């Protein structure tokens, strides 16, 4: 395990309101890549710790114990645009899904190094806007819980 490279394990945190809106963030690079809060686990970090850290780093929101770990993961191929960040032997990433429910929209403080724009969208529209299939499926799970 090469700790100078990114760990091929990440979190996805879907932030949504009681009114059925989902927060979507537009990455700075690549532009037009819309997503929920995401981020790689640091070496020695648990998925919950990473989700709490990423939630705060990307939005300024504190979890206050309300971060829901779904215990659901997805495995996907690391896209060529990000391959250089990982060890040569890492071809797949394991993503852990979390939800963060808010009673209503909150003021969001974007990290300008990661995201240049944000939108609160109805869940179905947010699912269509999500660039990654894992993010799209996670939003759709809100609409059709198992």
KAURHU-V811001 format. One record per residue. N is the residue number from 1. OMEGA is omega in whole degrees, -180 to 180 (999 if undefined). NEAR is the number of other ideal C-beta (glycine too) atoms within 8 Angstrom. Layout:
# KAURHU-V811001
n={N	N}
omega={OMEGA	OMEGA}
near={NEAR	NEAR}
This chain:
# KAURHU-V811001
n={1	2	3	4	5	6	7	8	9	10	11	12	13	14	15	16	17	18	19	20	21	22	23	24	25	26	27	28	29	30	31	32	33	34	35	36	37	38	39	40	41	42	43	44	45	46	47	48	49	50	51	52	53	54	55	56	57	58	59	60	61	62	63	64	65	66	67	68	69	70	71	72	73	74	75	76	77	78	79	80	81	82	83	84	85	86	87	88	89	90	91	92	93	94	95	96	97	98	99	100	101	102	103	104	105	106	107	108	109	110	111	112	113	114	115	116	117	118	119	120	121	122	123	124	125	126	127	128	129	130	131	132	133	134	135	136	137	138	139	140	141	142	143	144	145	146}
omega={-178	-176	174	179	176	176	-178	179	-174	175	172	180	178	179	-178	-179	176	178	177	177	179	178	177	-177	179	-179	174	178	-12	179	179	178	-177	-176	168	176	179	174	179	173	173	179	180	-177	175	176	180	179	179	-180	178	-180	-178	178	-179	-178	-174	-176	-175	-179	173	-174	179	177	-175	179	-177	175	-178	-175	178	176	173	176	179	178	177	-177	-179	-179	-177	-175	-176	-180	-174	175	-179	-179	-178	180	-177	176	175	-177	179	-176	175	173	177	-177	175	177	180	179	177	174	-178	176	-179	170	-174	177	-177	-174	-178	-175	176	176	168	-176	171	-173	-179	178	178	179	178	-177	-177	-178	-177	-180	-180	178	178	-179	180	178	179	176	176	-178	-177	-179	-178	999}
near={4	5	5	3	9	6	8	12	10	13	15	14	14	15	13	13	12	7	5	8	12	17	13	14	14	12	12	8	5	6	8	6	9	10	12	15	17	11	11	9	13	8	7	3	8	6	11	9	9	16	16	10	11	13	16	11	8	12	12	6	10	5	11	4	4	7	13	8	9	8	4	7	8	9	7	10	6	11	6	4	5	8	8	4	6	11	8	4	4	10	5	9	11	10	14	14	13	15	12	15	9	10	5	7	6	6	4	9	6	12	8	7	4	9	12	8	7	10	8	9	10	8	13	7	8	13	12	7	10	13	8	8	6	11	14	11	9	12	15	9	11	12	8	6	4	3}
